[in-house]
Amino acid sequence: MENQPIPASELIINSDGSIYHLHLKPEHLASTVFTVGDPDRVALVSRYFDQIDFKTQKREFVTHTGWKNGKRVTVMSTGMGTDNIEILMTELDALVNVDLEARLIKSEKTSLQIIRIGTSGSMQADLPVGTMLASEIGIGMDTLMAYYPKLNEDQDIAKAIETELDLPFLPYQATASTLLLDKLDEKIIRGVTLTCPGFYAPQGRKVRLKPRFSQMIERLAALEIKGKRLTNFEMETAGYYALGKLLGHEMLSLNAIVANRPLKKFDQEAEKSVDRLIQKALELFTR
């Protein structure tokens, strides 16, 4: 099929030539991208850069691009949830794989390395606050991937969760980049991350409204599939991994465990734990 120009209504370009939501041009983006949820956390990462060449902000998307250890790097914020990750991943991919002036998909594709630096809650009593965890697998409890091509990956953990909770849909399952996982050291443990479409009931929390699924954390924490157990909750990882697989980018999600849900403990030094993870991520991926 002939490569037809992408209509202006489908891929929106701002009047200055930048892509719509991220407000970036291709030259603003490095091939190694660190992402954080909180816009205020961007500066906490870029303060460790040796040099910052570019800054911009639009909505919740804040971007700093510069240099670390002789390597050009970008850090940007995403906001929370896989709906934002869908915007982020689509527009990052377009910046490197679409000729924005001609609106044509490039014949030669570029693969980005995207590393999430985030916070997470532990589902296991033996996974203490302050732990640094890399998600080997992400399980999406949202329905984002119902709108995209089917993932060609094992869905055994997703199916076990569907059965345990008697869900009306099948969660989706995607894996991290082996290339990026191989760069980790022994200070970062590996786990299976549950990506939830909310912070309260979807993660088993009760304030005034009672979650529909009783004892969700206990039930899911007790599952073991092929020697693997669910380790932590958050709100973005599975979306990153699934879209990364489909688009051909190398993805890794790093988590600072700031809450232990079974023990009902919160990390009183959460800011220090996040900073430790930031420094470790920069050490590992700017060498």
N, C-alpha and C positions, 0 to 999 in steps of 0.2 A: 504494500500500500504506500502510495506517495506521501512523503512528509509534507503535510499541509501546515501553513502558519496557524499558530494557536490564536484564537480570537481574543480581542481585547477584553471581552466580558469574562473569559475563562482564566486568563492570567493578567492581572491588573498591574500596569507599570505606572508609577508616579510621573508627574510632569518633568521631574529632574532626572529621569531614567532609572530611578531606584525601584526595587520590587515593593509591592504594595504594603504589606504589614510590617516587614522587617526594616524597611527604609534603607536597604543596602544595595550597592552596586557590586558587580563581581570583584572589582579590585579592592573592595573593603574586607573581603573574606579570606582568611587563611585556610589551608587544607587541614589543619588540626584545630578543632573547635571544642572548647569546654563550655558546657551549658549548666546553668543554675536556674532554680525556679524564681527566687526572689530578686527583683531588680537591684535592691540594695547590696546584694551579694556579689555583683559584678565587680565593683571596686575592691572588694575584699580579695578577689582573685588577681585582678590586674595590678594591684599594689606590689605584687611580687614579680611583675614583668620588669625586664631591664630597660624597656622603652615602650611607650604607647604612641602610636602614630595616628590613630583614628578613634573617634568616639561619636556615637549617635544614639538617639532614643526616639521611639515611637510607641505609644501605648505602654504595654508591659515589656516590650522588647528593647532592652538596653544592650548595646554592643561596644566593646573595646577591642581593638586589634593592635598588636605590637610584636615585641620580640622577647624571647626567653631562651637563654643559653644558645644564642645564634639561630634559633628556630622561630619562624613567623607563626604566631598563634592568635586565635580569636577567643574571647569569652563573651557569652551573651546570655541574657535572661529569657525565660520562656513563659513565666506565669505558671499556674497550676493546671494539671489535667491533660488527658490525651487529646482533647479538642484543640488545645494550644499546640501540642506536639505535632498534630497533623498539619497545622499551618506552618510551623517552623520547618518541618522536614520537607514539605512540598516546596517551600520557597528557597530553602538552602540548596536543594537539589536543582531547582531551576536556575539559580545563580551560576552553577558550574556546568550544567548539562543542557541549557537552552540558550540559544543566541537571542538575547532579549530584544535586540533591534530588529532582526529578521523574524523573530517569534518562531524559530524553527528549532527542533530538537537536534542537538549535535550528534554526528555519527560516532565520534569517539567520546566515551564517557569518562568522567572523573569521579573517583571514589574519595569521599571525605572520611576523616577519622573524627568521630564525635564522642566525647566523653562527658557523661552527666556527673556532676558533683552535687549530691542531694542529701536530704535527711530522710530517716525512715524509722518505723517502729518495729521492734522485734516481736515475733509470734512465739518464740521459744524461751523458756525460763533460763536456759543455759547460754543465751546470747545476750551478754550484758550491755548496758549503755556504755557508750564510748568506743564500741567495736567499729572497725572499718570493714565493710563488706562489699564485695563485687557480685553483681547479679549474673550468674551463669545462665539463668533462664528467667524470663519474665512471663507471667500468666496474666492476661488481660481480662478483667471482670466487667469491662465496658463492652459496648457493641460496635466500636469504631471499625473493626475489620470485617464486619458484615457488609460494608460498602466497597471493599477492595478485593482484588483477586485472592484466591485461596492460598494460604501459606503451605509450602511443601516441607513441613517439619512434623516431627513426632508430636502428637497431641495427647499423650497418655496422662499427664498430670492434669491438664485441662478437663479431660473426660472424667477423671476421678473426682474433681471438685464439682462438676456438673451433677454427678450421681450422689455425692454426699449431701449437697444442699438441695437436691431436686430442683435445679434451676430450669427456667423455661427457655434457656439458650445455652449454647456451648461456648465457654470462654476460649480465648485463643492463646497459643503458646509459641514463643519465639526465643532464640538463643542469642547470646552475646557473640562478638567477634573473637574467634580463636586467636587471631593475630594480636589483638589488644590484651586478651586474657593472659597470653604468654609473657607479657611484659610485667606482670604483677610480681611482687615479692611476698615473702611469708607473713608480712605484717597485715596483709589484707586477706580475710577469709572469703570463701565463695559460698553462695547460697542461691535459693530459688525465691524469687520475689513476686508477690501478689500485687498487681496494679489495680487499684480500686477507683470507681467513678465518683468518689466523694470521701470526705474526711470522717464523718460521724457514723451513721448507720452502716454504710458500705464497709467500714472497718470495725464494725461491731461495737461502736460507742453508743451510749444512751445518755441523753440530756433530758429532754421532756418526752420525745417520741421513742417508743420501744422498737428496736430493730426487728424486722420480720423473722430473721434467722436466729433462733436461740442458740446460745453457746457456740457461735460461729468460730471464734478464735480457737477454742478448745478442740472443736471437731476438725478444723482444717490443720491445726498444728499436729494432730495425732496421725494424719495421713502419711504414709510412706509408700512411694512408688518407685520401684527399681532402685531402692537404696537412697532415694532422695526425699527430703522433707521440705515443706515450706518454711522459710526463715523470717520473712519480713513483709511489711505492708508499705506501700507508697502510692503515688498517683500518676506516674509517667512512664516507667521503664518498659512495659510491654509494648506501648505505642511506639516508642523509639525502636525497639528491636524488630517489630513486625514491619514497619515502614522502611527501616534500614535494609532488611532482607530483600524487600520488593524493589527498592531503588538502587541497591548495590553499594551501600555505605557501610563502613566498619563502625560498630556501635559497642559502647560499654557504659554501664551504669554503676557508679560508685556511691555507696551509702554510708553516712555517719549514723549509727544507731543512737537515737536520742531518747527513745522510750522503750521500756520493756513492758509490754502489755500484760503478760501473765502475772508478773510481779507488781504491776501498777506503779512502776518507777519511771521518773523522768530525769534526764541527765541535767544536773544542776550546773554543769560546765559545758553545756551544749555548744556555746560559741567557740570554746577552745577545741572541742571535738571536731567541729566543722572546719576550723582553721587548720587543724592537723591533717584532715583529709585533703584540703586544698593544696597544702604544701606537698603532700605525698603524691597527689595527682600530677602536679607540675614537675616533680622530681622524676616520676616514671615516664612521662609522655613528652618531655622536651629534651630528652637526652640525644 
